[in-house]
Amino acid sequence: MDTEENDITYRWEQWRRANRDFPRVREAELGALFTLLNPKPGEYIWESGTGNGNLTMPLAQAVVPGGKVVTTDVQLQNTAEVAKLAAERSLPVEALCLPLEAPLLVASQYVGVFDAVASIATLHHFDNRLEGTGEKGRIEALKVFFRALKPGGRLALADVLQDSLAQRYFDVIDNPEHAAPRGHPHDFFTKERLVEVVQQAGFTEVQVELQEVPWHFTSQAEAQIFVHTLHNAKVSPEESFEIAERMLGWNKKPEHYELGWDLFFLTARKPE
């Protein structure tokens, strides 16, 4: 493994640490997507982007009895940790680590078999500005999601939208000092373009809404550690938080503090 690979591996270790140490921070966005998908017992669901398993586990609990969640990621540690956790809880999860150059379920056994496909904060990672992929990776992902669904199957996505609070924040930290080792070299769809590419993939009944899903903290110190660790920043935790506070907004609520955050939430269906 070369130096760059080591740096990227460590970056994702830091991302996992932030989400593992502060699992309640992103509850609003995870809960919103779960509600939108509305998983039911017996369903067969593909989750694209395992992460820490903070969506995987609730999905797996919801499809019992008789159902199963196949979750995919390109980071081996993500899928290994989630597979271990699912086994400990006796939950029906198959966690698959896929190659970075082939991050989708394309084998014939996965064509036309899923009741639903779900993904949160992952779609933009299918393209990389530094590699000049444009929209190709995201468009291909949507096509594969469509092929993987049964007729009548549903798609539920949440991710960053162009011209949103989250997008403007990511633009500011798109450098190795604030998001090591490569910044955040990813682009985002506008709402209009998102609807267009989802429809071009074959989906109907496409609905998109930008929702505020603020991150919750017990203190400013917790927020400093979270944003600094999440992005593997080389600057101080205080500087990481100062940017987040300036770009996202910091508010005190009766029982917690909030950093502003927003994502698009999309639902669509494969025709019968």
C-alpha positions in Angstrom: 0.0 0.0 0.0 1.5 3.4 -1.0 1.5 6.6 0.9 -1.6 8.0 -0.8 -3.6 4.8 -0.1 -2.5 4.9 3.5 -3.6 8.5 3.8 -7.0 7.7 2.2 -7.4 4.6 4.5 -6.7 6.8 7.5 -9.2 9.4 6.3 -12.0 6.9 6.3 -10.8 5.6 9.7 -11.4 9.1 11.0 -14.8 9.3 9.4 -15.8 6.0 11.1 -14.5 7.3 14.4 -16.5 10.5 14.3 -19.7 8.6 13.5 -19.0 5.8 16.0 -18.1 8.2 18.8 -21.1 10.5 18.2 -23.8 8.2 16.8 -26.7 10.7 17.5 -25.3 13.6 15.6 -26.8 12.5 12.2 -30.0 10.9 13.6 -32.2 13.5 11.8 -31.0 12.6 8.3 -30.9 8.9 8.9 -34.4 8.9 10.5 -35.8 10.9 7.6 -34.5 8.4 5.0 -35.7 5.4 7.0 -39.2 6.9 7.2 -39.2 7.7 3.5 -38.2 4.2 2.6 -40.7 2.6 5.1 -39.1 -0.9 5.0 -41.4 -3.8 5.8 -40.9 -7.4 7.0 -39.8 -9.8 4.3 -38.3 -7.2 2.0 -35.0 -7.6 0.2 -33.1 -4.2 0.3 -29.9 -3.0 -1.2 -28.1 -0.3 0.7 -25.4 1.4 -1.3 -22.9 2.9 1.0 -22.5 1.0 4.3 -20.6 3.6 6.3 -20.9 2.8 10.0 -24.1 0.8 9.6 -26.2 3.5 11.2 -28.8 2.9 8.5 -28.1 -0.7 7.9 -29.0 -1.9 11.4 -32.5 -0.2 11.5 -33.2 -1.5 8.0 -32.3 -5.1 9.0 -34.4 -4.9 12.1 -37.4 -3.7 10.0 -37.2 -6.5 7.4 -37.4 -9.3 10.0 -38.8 -11.8 9.6 -38.0 -13.1 6.2 -36.2 -10.2 4.7 -32.6 -9.3 4.2 -30.3 -6.2 3.6 -27.4 -6.4 1.2 -25.1 -3.5 2.0 -22.2 -2.5 -0.2 -19.2 -0.2 0.3 -15.7 0.2 -1.1 -14.0 0.4 2.3 -13.3 -3.0 3.7 -13.3 -1.9 7.3 -16.8 -0.5 6.9 -18.3 -3.7 5.7 -16.2 -5.8 8.1 -17.4 -3.9 11.1 -21.0 -3.9 10.0 -20.9 -7.7 9.3 -19.5 -8.3 12.8 -22.2 -6.1 14.4 -25.0 -7.8 12.4 -23.8 -11.2 13.4 -23.7 -10.2 17.0 -27.3 -9.1 16.8 -28.4 -12.0 14.6 -29.6 -9.6 11.9 -30.1 -10.5 8.2 -27.3 -8.5 6.7 -24.9 -9.4 3.9 -22.1 -6.8 3.8 -20.0 -6.8 0.6 -16.8 -4.8 0.0 -16.7 -4.0 -3.7 -13.7 -2.7 -5.7 -13.3 1.0 -6.0 -13.3 0.7 -9.7 -16.4 -1.5 -9.7 -18.5 -0.3 -6.8 -22.0 -1.6 -7.9 -23.9 -4.9 -7.8 -23.9 -5.8 -11.5 -23.8 -9.6 -11.3 -26.9 -11.4 -12.8 -28.0 -12.6 -9.4 -28.7 -9.0 -8.4 -30.8 -8.1 -11.4 -34.5 -7.5 -10.8 -34.5 -8.9 -7.2 -34.7 -6.1 -4.7 -37.8 -4.5 -3.3 -35.9 -1.3 -2.6 -32.6 0.4 -3.0 -31.5 3.0 -0.4 -28.5 5.2 -0.1 -27.5 8.2 2.1 -24.7 10.7 1.5 -23.1 8.3 -1.0 -24.3 9.2 -4.6 -21.8 12.0 -5.0 -18.9 9.7 -4.3 -19.5 7.8 -7.5 -17.7 10.7 -9.3 -14.5 12.4 -8.6 -13.5 15.9 -9.9 -9.8 15.1 -9.7 -10.3 12.2 -12.0 -12.5 14.1 -14.4 -15.5 11.6 -14.3 -18.1 14.3 -14.6 -21.5 12.7 -14.1 -20.7 9.3 -15.5 -20.3 7.4 -12.2 -23.6 8.8 -10.7 -25.5 8.1 -13.9 -24.2 4.6 -14.0 -25.1 4.0 -10.4 -28.7 5.1 -11.1 -29.0 2.7 -14.0 -27.7 -0.2 -11.9 -30.1 0.7 -9.1 -32.9 0.6 -11.7 -31.8 -2.8 -13.0 -31.5 -4.3 -9.5 -35.1 -3.5 -8.5 -38.1 -5.7 -9.1 -40.9 -4.2 -11.2 -42.6 -1.8 -8.8 -39.5 -1.5 -6.6 -38.7 1.8 -5.0 -35.6 4.0 -4.7 -34.9 6.2 -1.7 -31.9 8.5 -1.8 -30.5 11.3 0.3 -27.5 13.4 -0.6 -26.1 16.9 -1.0 -27.8 19.2 -3.5 -26.1 21.9 -5.5 -26.9 25.4 -4.2 -27.6 24.1 -0.7 -26.1 24.9 2.7 -24.2 21.6 2.7 -22.8 22.2 -0.8 -21.5 25.6 0.1 -19.8 24.2 3.2 -18.1 21.4 1.2 -16.8 24.0 -1.3 -15.1 25.9 1.5 -13.3 22.8 3.0 -12.4 21.4 -0.4 -8.6 21.5 0.3 -6.1 19.1 2.0 -5.9 21.3 5.1 -9.5 21.2 6.0 -10.3 17.7 4.5 -7.2 15.6 4.2 -5.7 14.1 2.1 -7.5 15.3 -1.1 -10.1 17.8 0.0 -13.7 16.9 -1.0 -13.4 16.7 -4.9 -17.1 15.8 -5.6 -19.8 17.7 -7.5 -23.5 17.7 -6.8 -26.7 17.7 -9.0 -29.1 20.5 -9.1 -32.6 19.5 -8.3 -33.6 19.8 -12.0 -30.7 17.7 -13.2 -31.2 15.1 -10.5 -34.8 14.6 -11.6 -33.7 14.4 -15.2 -31.1 11.7 -14.7 -33.3 9.7 -12.4 -36.0 9.7 -15.1 -33.5 8.9 -17.8 -32.5 5.8 -15.8 -36.1 4.6 -16.2 -37.7 5.6 -12.9 -41.1 7.2 -12.6 -43.0 8.9 -9.8 -39.9 10.9 -9.0 -40.2 13.2 -6.0 -37.4 15.4 -4.6 -37.4 17.7 -1.5 -34.6 19.6 0.1 -34.9 19.1 3.9 -33.2 20.6 6.9 -31.7 17.8 8.9 -29.5 19.6 11.5 -26.7 17.8 13.3 -27.3 17.5 17.0 -24.6 18.0 19.8 -24.5 18.2 23.5 -21.8 20.9 23.5 -19.6 23.0 21.3 -16.6 20.9 22.3 -18.4 17.8 21.0 -19.1 19.6 17.7 -15.5 20.7 17.4 -14.2 17.1 17.7 -16.9 15.7 15.4 -16.3 18.0 12.4 -12.5 18.0 12.8 -12.4 14.2 13.0 -15.1 13.6 10.3 -13.1 15.4 7.7 -9.6 14.4 8.9 -8.6 18.0 9.1 -5.1 19.1 9.6 -6.0 22.5 11.0 -7.1 22.7 14.7 -10.5 21.5 15.9 -11.3 25.1 16.7 -10.7 26.2 13.1 -12.7 23.3 11.7 -15.6 24.3 13.9 -15.3 28.0 13.1 -15.8 27.2 9.4 -18.7 25.0 10.2 -20.3 27.6 12.4 -19.9 30.3 9.8 -21.1 28.3 6.9 -23.8 26.1 8.5 -25.0 28.1 11.5 -24.8 27.2 15.2 -27.9 27.3 17.4 -28.7 26.5 21.0 -31.9 24.6 21.5 -33.5 23.8 24.9 -31.9 20.4 25.1 -29.0 20.4 22.6 -27.0 22.4 20.1 -27.4 22.3 16.3 -25.2 22.8 13.3 -27.3 23.4 10.2 -27.4 20.7 7.6 -29.6 19.9 4.6 -29.9 17.1 2.1 -32.2 16.2 -0.8 -34.5 13.3 -0.2 -35.7 11.5 -3.3 -38.2 8.7 -3.9 -38.9 7.1 -7.2 -40.3 3.8 -8.5 -39.5 1.3 -11.2 -42.6 0.8 -13.3 -44.5 -2.4 -13.0 
